[in-house]
C-alpha cells in the first residue's frame, strides 16, 4: 500500500497568520491574562482585587477549636422501632415482653424523640431526651440511662469535696 505524502502542519499554516488560534490576541502566554488560575493580586492587578475581597475565607484564620465539645452519636426512637426486627435477626437485640436493645453497644449515646414507636422497647442508652422517654413508656417500654450527669469542664472531682 502506497503511503500518501502529507505536508507537516506547521508548513501548511505558514500562510495563515494565526496558525489555527483564531484572533491574534488569543494565543498569548499566561501573562496576558494575568497568570494561571488564581495567581496575582499580590500588589498590582487591580482588576482582580475586588473578586478576592468578596471571598473573605481566602485570607487569615477563622474561629477557634472548642475544648469542651462533647461528640454525640444520636439516634431517633422511630429509627430504633422500625429496625428492631433486623436487629433481632442479627443478634444485636433480644425479644421478650419488650425488645431489649443496648444502644451503647451499637455505638449510639443519645436517644432523640423523633418518630413513631408502636412496639414495646427496653433500651439502654447513655442519655435520652424527655420526649424520647415519654414515647417509649407510652408504647409499654422503658429507657435506662447509663451516663451520669457530666462534671463541668475544668473542675476536678477532688475540687467538689471542699
Residue pairs with C-beta under 8 A, 6 or more apart in sequence:
10 19
13 19
13 20
17 24
18 24
18 26
18 27
19 27
21 27
25 32
30 36
30 39
34 40
34 45
34 47
34 48
40 48
41 48
41 49
41 52
52 58
67 153
68 153
70 150
72 109
72 110
73 107
73 108
73 109
73 110
74 108
74 109
74 110
74 111
74 112
75 103
75 108
75 110
75 111
75 112
76 111
76 112
76 113
76 114
76 115
76 132
77 111
77 112
77 113
77 114
77 115
77 117
77 121
77 132
77 135
77 136
78 114
78 115
78 116
78 117
79 115
80 101
80 103
80 111
80 117
80 121
80 123
81 115
81 116
81 117
81 118
81 119
81 121
81 139
82 115
84 93
84 99
84 101
84 119
84 121
87 93
87 99
87 101
87 106
88 94
88 95
88 99
92 101
92 105
92 106
93 99
93 100
93 101
94 100
96 122
97 120
98 119
98 120
98 121
98 122
98 140
98 141
98 142
99 119
99 120
99 121
99 122
99 141
100 122
101 121
101 122
101 123
101 124
102 123
102 124
103 109
103 111
103 123
103 124
103 125
103 126
104 124
104 125
104 126
104 146
108 125
108 126
109 125
109 126
109 127
109 147
110 125
110 126
110 127
110 128
110 129
111 123
111 125
111 127
111 128
111 129
111 132
111 133
111 143
112 129
112 131
112 132
113 129
113 130
113 131
113 132
113 134
113 135
115 135
117 135
117 136
117 138
117 139
117 141
118 139
119 139
119 141
120 139
120 140
120 141
121 136
121 139
121 141
122 141
122 142
122 144
123 136
123 141
123 142
123 143
123 144
124 143
124 144
124 146
125 143
125 144
125 145
125 146
126 145
126 146
126 147
127 145
127 147
128 143
128 145
132 143
133 143
136 142
136 143
137 143
151 157
151 160
